[in-house]
């Protein structure tokens, strides 16, 4: 935990990274690889120096998964290679740039799940005299009666869907399928230990257990189909931080993806099998004291994306015992915090944790790095680099 005293000489609000906890999380994630490599999800990091630090901790970490074509180009310009776009994209200008980078020796792989995307990439590659590496995204959601358990990603669900797509890839000399991805979001991205949701937690736990076996079989069958179609895949990507333990056991998977676990934000407190140490915090200054037990901070409305709920709101963690006000929450310009016993002064800091990992980096130009409760470095975020990709 980062004590508020460390913020006395800092310009607040500030984003803080406990490097000791962060490095420990890197080691724990690396140990979960089970003989596979781990690709880093950049949307959960959003800082070049932090990405470089992860790579330095273990040779297990190999490759990046970006979330935007502009970001992929930026990462390539920063010296990174083996970049996988985690989502399909349509940006003609940036895809043209990627096609040229690939032709010059870089490896930036585009995600596809439809004929329209393949045709679009093929036209761009031909016009630019470029080349595209492709990864096929397979739907890993599961269905129980009328219940769709998972997220709405790829339309590719069956062997027939995949075969239809491979025919279009084979017809092009400017496209090469080198990878397959299946993200089991219902395992990796859904908490099953959320406070005050006991019934839902039990249901999610049950559905996760039922889904894991089906996911394994589907992934194996699609890999076999692609091999029969003559494709020699360089990688089969699966999972996320929340499913490292299960996805790493699948023989057909060659690499895992991890991102949020490095920072260990609030949402990952709500996983039964997740045991990482909180590493990323933000500090807000107390600028008002409207009553004896309420301390109002400047800023703080850093609400995480996803379905609306209390689990998406940042929480005060130090001094301990702070609570947000139910009628105000975390606000754009001010965040009041109630303390029953704590005595704070105007100018003091309250330390918070964000619900999700990388999103908070969009609010700050730099990450102040701490070790043994001392400031030891400052890392620029994407925003600090003058970049905003989504």
ABEGO torsion letter per residue (X at the ends): XBBAAAAAABBOBBBBBBAAAAAAAAAAAAAAAGGBBBBBBAAAAGBAAAAAAAAAABAABBEBBBABAAAAAAAAAAGBBGBBBABBBABAAAAAAAAAAAAAGBBBBBBBABAAAAAAAAAAAAAAGBBBBBBBBBBABBBBEABBBEBBBBABABAAAAAAAAAAAAABAABBBABBBBBBAAAAABBAABBGBAAAAAAAAAAAAAAAAAAAAAAAAAAAAAAAAGBBBABBBBEBAAAAAAAAABAABABBBBAAAAAGBAAAAABAABBBBBABBBBBBBABBABAABBBBBEGBBBBBEBBEAAABBBBAOBBGBBBBAAAEBBAABBBBBBAABBBBBGBBBBBBBABBAAAAAABABBBBBBGGBBABBBBBAAAAGBBAX
